[in-house]
Amino acid sequence: VTRNSDRYPHRLRRSLAFDAPGVLWLKGDPNLLERPCISLVGSRELRMENRGFAAEVGKQAALQGFVLVSGHARGADRTAQESCLAHGGNVISVVCDELERHVAHNGVLYLSEDGFDMPFSAQRALQRNRVIHSLGEKTFVAQSAYGRGGTWDGTQKNLRYGWSPVFCFDDGSQACCELQQMGAVLIGAGMLTSIVDLRSPEIDFLEP
């Protein structure tokens, strides 16, 4: 799907402008791109309560009619994706390895901006974060390290450039507190029962 196509996601064009991928390579149901989405990001090594939050985001996405967007990485991504699918939901998985290696099945759309056969790289993993954050109407952070890692990098850029509102699981960590100072809203799992009603402060973090 090219950026000039009618099927190209409007949110990517609007949020990323000229930084939006020129082409999206898809494997699965492309109609999922046209449905309301929320995004989930988080660390690969999760604490128990953070894993529970990721699973609850996936579950509530399914129950409330949102497609879950995530990155298919071990930890928060797969926890949320598996929970969403287990509750009858749908998933868009933005991959950073060979698209051709992923087996298409019902309820899942695999997406890449680098073709079908490009191998994994750390740069690709970081680069795709802007797509994950921008596809969702809201982005949920299950857990982040402070000052390092893909979750931190993608989330602080989101808060700086305004790709989507950010809601971070309130686990008392330094990363969580710092993200709140940048504009993220701290929430608990119990606040996920009405995703559409979640609101973030109207603070402009865009560079002049």
C-alpha positions, 0 to 999 in steps of 0.5 A: 500500500503506497502513501498515495493509495486510498487504503493508506492509513490516514493517521500515519499521514496526519501524524507523521507527514513526510516521515510516514513510510512511503510504502507499507507491506502487508500480510493478512487482512488489510481491512484492519487498517481501516478500523479504530486502533489502540497501540501497546508498547512495553519492555521485553522483561516484564514485572508481574503487575506490568504483564497483567496490565499489558494483558488487560489492554489486549483484552479490553481492546477486543471487548471494546472493538479496537484493533490492537497495534503492537510490535510482536516483540517478546514481553509486553507486545506478545502478551497484549496480542495473545490476550486480544486474540484470546478474547476474539479481537484483532491485531496489527503487528508491526514487525522488524524482521522478515515479513515472509516468515510470519504465518498469516492467520485470522485476526492478524495483519502483519505490517512492514515498511521494509519489504518482505525479506529484510532481516531484523536490525536494531535500527528497524526496531527503533524506526517502526516505533513511530508507526506503532505509536501513530496508528493508534488513537491512544498508546498504552505503555506497559513498562519502560526502562528509564533513558534507554531502550526502544519503549523509552525512545519511541514514547518520549518521541511520541510525547515530543511530536504528538503522534498520539495520547500516551497512557502509562501504567502507574508502576511507580518507576522512574521511567513512569514518573519522567514520562508523566512529566513529559505529558503521559497520563498515569493509569491503572488496569482498572481504568481501561474499562472505557478506553474511549473516555480516557483523556490526556492533558492538552499540552503541545510538545511539538517543536517550534 
